Amino acid sequence: MKSTPGIEELEEGSGYDKVMTLNYGEIAPFVIRNLTLFSLPMALVWFTASVSLILSAWLWPGLVYPSDDPQVIRGLLTGLVFIPLLLIPVHEGLHLLPFRLAGARDIRLGADLRQGIFYVTAHRFVAGRMLFTLVGMTPFIAISTGIIIGMAFCPYWWKWVLAISLMVHTTMCAGDAALLGFMYRFRKRRVYTWDDADRKEAYFYVSKNRENDN
């Protein structure tokens, strides 16, 4: 197993090409451009969002079960706004955990409300494809699993509310899936990324040689 290269090796060595510099202010346009490009992470996001949307419609109060007081407005506010807001720090904390376990120490949280995004970045810490996959997918897998388990054991009204929250949270994961999809375009090569949080830029590098080359 090859060791993770340092920033100097990626920048100045002859074995890697820089394939993208992503400014934090351009994350939303990047995500939009990559929403329809196929990758396994994006397919999981689209599948989960589609299923949760169908469940949100099917479980609408009064359709599946009788409800004299459907409390639709309260349910929509809870599922669309309150629960997703509570999930933001959980989501970002789950991004942070793999970085911390991998040894990153200068981890920073940020937000760009104009783009509607929150993010966690490990300043000047190089991450390979496997670590970046863990960072990107841990919130999606953990929170989706928790919501689905909750839906299995709660009353119908809460099943509906949680289905809406699952849909909203899944859309929050589209940015992570887009970045992972970009990395997975280079399947036969080693891919690394690191962020300069001061300059608000992320850099992506691809090895010149294939992984099975000598």
C-alpha positions in Angstrom: 0.0 0.0 0.0 1.5 3.3 -1.1 1.9 6.0 1.5 0.0 9.3 1.2 2.2 11.9 -0.5 2.8 15.3 1.1 1.7 18.6 -0.3 5.2 19.4 -1.7 5.3 16.1 -3.6 1.9 16.7 -5.1 2.7 20.3 -6.0 6.3 20.0 -7.1 6.9 16.3 -7.9 6.6 14.8 -11.4 4.2 12.0 -10.5 1.0 13.9 -10.2 -1.2 16.3 -12.2 -3.4 18.9 -10.6 -6.8 18.3 -12.3 -8.9 20.9 -10.4 -8.8 23.9 -8.2 -12.1 24.4 -6.6 -12.8 27.8 -4.9 -15.3 27.5 -2.0 -17.3 30.3 -3.7 -17.9 28.1 -6.7 -19.1 24.9 -4.9 -22.8 25.4 -5.8 -22.2 25.8 -9.5 -19.8 22.8 -9.4 -22.5 20.7 -7.7 -25.2 21.8 -10.2 -23.0 20.9 -13.1 -22.4 17.4 -11.7 -25.8 16.5 -10.5 -26.7 14.4 -13.6 -23.2 12.8 -14.1 -23.4 9.2 -13.0 -21.3 7.9 -10.1 -22.2 5.5 -7.3 -22.4 8.2 -4.6 -24.7 10.4 -6.8 -26.8 7.3 -7.7 -27.3 6.6 -4.0 -28.3 10.2 -3.3 -30.8 10.2 -6.2 -32.3 6.9 -5.2 -32.7 7.9 -1.6 -34.2 11.3 -2.5 -36.6 9.6 -4.9 -37.8 7.0 -2.4 -38.2 9.6 0.4 -40.1 11.9 -1.9 -42.5 9.0 -2.8 -42.9 8.1 0.9 -43.6 11.8 1.7 -46.5 11.8 -0.8 -47.8 8.3 0.1 -47.7 9.0 3.9 -49.4 12.4 3.6 -51.8 12.6 6.6 -55.3 11.3 5.8 -54.2 9.2 2.8 -52.9 6.1 4.4 -54.5 6.4 7.8 -57.5 8.3 9.1 -56.7 11.7 10.6 -59.3 14.1 12.0 -56.5 16.7 12.6 -53.8 16.1 10.1 -51.6 19.0 11.3 -50.1 19.4 7.9 -48.6 22.8 8.4 -46.9 21.7 11.6 -45.6 18.5 10.0 -44.2 20.4 7.0 -42.5 22.9 9.1 -41.0 20.1 11.3 -39.9 18.0 8.4 -38.7 20.7 6.0 -37.2 23.2 8.5 -36.8 22.2 12.2 -35.4 18.7 11.9 -33.0 19.6 9.0 -31.7 22.5 11.0 -31.0 20.3 14.0 -29.2 17.8 11.7 -26.7 20.4 10.3 -24.3 20.2 13.3 -24.7 16.4 13.4 -24.0 16.2 9.7 -20.9 18.4 9.9 -19.7 16.6 13.1 -19.9 13.3 11.2 -17.7 14.8 8.4 -15.2 15.9 11.0 -14.9 12.5 12.7 -13.0 10.6 9.9 -10.6 13.6 9.5 -9.9 13.6 13.2 -9.4 9.8 13.3 -7.0 10.1 10.3 -4.8 12.6 12.2 -6.0 15.9 11.0 -5.8 18.6 13.7 -6.5 22.0 12.0 -10.1 21.2 11.2 -12.4 24.2 10.4 -16.1 24.6 10.0 -17.6 27.2 7.7 -20.7 28.3 5.9 -21.6 30.2 2.7 -25.2 31.2 3.1 -25.4 32.7 -0.3 -24.8 29.3 -1.7 -26.7 27.6 1.1 -23.8 25.4 2.1 -22.0 24.4 5.3 -18.7 22.7 5.2 -15.9 21.1 7.2 -12.3 21.3 5.9 -9.0 20.0 7.2 -6.5 22.7 6.5 -3.4 21.5 4.5 -4.2 17.8 5.2 -3.9 15.5 2.3 -6.7 12.9 1.8 -6.8 10.1 -0.6 -9.8 8.6 -2.2 -10.7 6.2 0.6 -10.5 8.7 3.4 -12.3 11.3 1.3 -15.1 8.7 0.7 -15.4 8.1 4.4 -15.5 11.9 5.0 -18.1 12.4 2.3 -20.4 9.5 2.9 -20.4 9.0 6.7 -23.1 11.7 7.3 -25.3 10.4 4.5 -25.1 6.8 5.7 -25.3 7.4 9.4 -28.2 9.9 9.3 -30.2 8.1 6.6 -29.9 4.9 8.6 -31.0 6.6 11.8 -34.0 8.2 10.1 -35.1 5.0 8.5 -34.8 3.1 11.8 -36.9 5.9 13.4 -39.6 5.6 10.7 -39.9 1.9 11.4 -40.9 2.4 15.0 -42.8 5.7 15.2 -46.5 6.6 14.5 -47.7 7.3 11.0 -47.6 11.1 11.4 -43.9 10.9 12.4 -43.2 8.5 9.6 -44.4 11.2 7.2 -42.4 13.9 8.9 -39.2 11.8 8.9 -39.7 10.9 5.3 -39.7 14.6 4.5 -36.6 15.2 6.6 -34.8 12.3 4.9 -35.5 13.9 1.5 -34.2 17.3 2.7 -31.1 15.8 4.3 -30.4 13.7 1.2 -30.3 16.9 -0.9 -27.9 18.3 1.6 -25.5 15.4 0.6 -25.5 16.3 -3.1 -22.3 18.4 -2.8 -20.5 15.5 -1.1 -21.7 13.1 -3.8 -20.6 15.5 -6.6 -17.0 15.8 -5.2 -16.8 12.0 -4.8 -18.1 11.5 -8.3 -15.4 13.8 -9.6 -12.7 11.7 -7.8 -14.2 8.4 -9.1 -13.8 9.5 -12.7 -10.1 8.6 -12.2 -10.8 5.0 -11.2 -7.5 3.6 -12.3 -5.3 6.3 -10.8 -4.5 7.5 -7.3 -6.4 10.6 -6.4 -5.5 13.0 -3.6 -7.0 16.3 -2.3 -6.1 18.9 0.2 -7.6 22.3 1.2 -6.1 25.7 1.9 -8.7 27.0 4.3 -7.1 30.4 4.4 -7.4 30.8 0.6 -10.8 28.9 0.6 -9.6 26.6 -2.1 -9.5 22.8 -2.6 -7.0 21.1 -4.9 -7.3 17.7 -6.6 -4.4 15.7 -7.9 -4.2 12.5 -10.0 -1.2 10.2 -10.4 0.3 10.1 -13.9 0.6 6.3 -13.6 -2.2 3.8 -13.2 -2.5 2.1 -9.8 -1.4 -1.3 -11.2 1.6 0.2 -13.0 5.1 -0.6 -11.6 
